[in-house]
Amino acid sequence: MIQIHCPYCGETLPELEFAYAGEAHIDRPVSPTEQTDEEWAEFLFMRQNVKGPHFERWRHVHGCGRFFNAVRNTITDRFYTTYKAGEPRPDLATLLEEDNK
Amino acid sequence: MSKHISSLAPSVVVDTAAARVAVSQLIGRISLRARTNENGGDLAAVGKAIGLELPTQIGTRAKAEGIEAACLGPDEWTVLVPLGQIEKVEDALAALYPSLPHSMTDITGREVTLTIEGPQAAELLSIGAPRDIASIKVGQARRMLFDGATVTLWRDSDTSFRMDVWNSFASFLVTTLETGAKELAAELA
């Protein structure tokens, strides 16, 4: 079973306690009424569908209940890091380098 | 206080050489969400209103004069209060609304507590919990998964636990624990 580190609980726990919640760092447009249909559809539906390291949201649903962000490799399922929601996107090159050590 | 509608009656579910599972007496419960805000509202005031120092690290607990609180999330607590005192605590918290907006919900009728004790209580819990029970230290509490349901587990000693479960899952989880306790006892025999 995959073990996921919850940045709020500070514990590494089985994936069964967590729920996947889609791609991370997608900002809702500040004024939706000024969006064209195309722009709004882009925000609602269009995702990167990354093959490899992917920035995504998870929720510790059977625990503290918080949403947080993670960088996971969609091919190998390896979690490079997890970080609290609202924190800046970590530098991918640095993460991969640390992971190779 | 929310009325207690349907739940398991307090009783001993199973008592074997491995573990004893029982349904506890009804106790008052409050779900509390609060945090220190920019307008000077201080979280410490919440602890003061309840009568204990609110623990701030997830999983830790505090107890004073029969009232017990466990920190379940960064801004979330479950507070166990004797039934006779619950209105007093609710009034004290309600008085804080203007200075410290928070969410206080009486969840007395939502859950029932099971006590699980015995030499193999931790092994019994491991049949339904994906997480390692040993990672929950004595005197701590966690919300976690048990046999598909979210429960709150309080560890009171190496061999005794309390598990708060929602009423709708209670009979199912009790059956799991009963079967498990009997199987563990059969292995001992």
HADDOCK unambig.tbl for C-alpha pairs under 7 A between the chains (distance, minus, plus):
assign (segid A and resid 8 and name CA) (segid B and resid 74 and name CA) 6.93 0.50 0.50
assign (segid A and resid 9 and name CA) (segid B and resid 58 and name CA) 5.83 0.50 0.50
assign (segid A and resid 13 and name CA) (segid B and resid 131 and name CA) 6.19 0.50 0.50
assign (segid A and resid 14 and name CA) (segid B and resid 130 and name CA) 6.22 0.50 0.50
assign (segid A and resid 14 and name CA) (segid B and resid 131 and name CA) 6.00 0.50 0.50
assign (segid A and resid 16 and name CA) (segid B and resid 130 and name CA) 6.98 0.50 0.50
assign (segid A and resid 17 and name CA) (segid B and resid 144 and name CA) 6.95 0.50 0.50
assign (segid A and resid 17 and name CA) (segid B and resid 145 and name CA) 6.26 0.50 0.50
assign (segid A and resid 62 and name CA) (segid B and resid 143 and name CA) 6.52 0.50 0.50
assign (segid A and resid 62 and name CA) (segid B and resid 144 and name CA) 5.15 0.50 0.50
assign (segid A and resid 62 and name CA) (segid B and resid 145 and name CA) 5.69 0.50 0.50
assign (segid A and resid 62 and name CA) (segid B and resid 150 and name CA) 5.66 0.50 0.50
assign (segid A and resid 63 and name CA) (segid B and resid 143 and name CA) 4.86 0.50 0.50
assign (segid A and resid 63 and name CA) (segid B and resid 144 and name CA) 5.17 0.50 0.50
assign (segid A and resid 64 and name CA) (segid B and resid 72 and name CA) 5.61 0.50 0.50
assign (segid A and resid 64 and name CA) (segid B and resid 73 and name CA) 4.28 0.50 0.50
assign (segid A and resid 65 and name CA) (segid B and resid 73 and name CA) 6.87 0.50 0.50
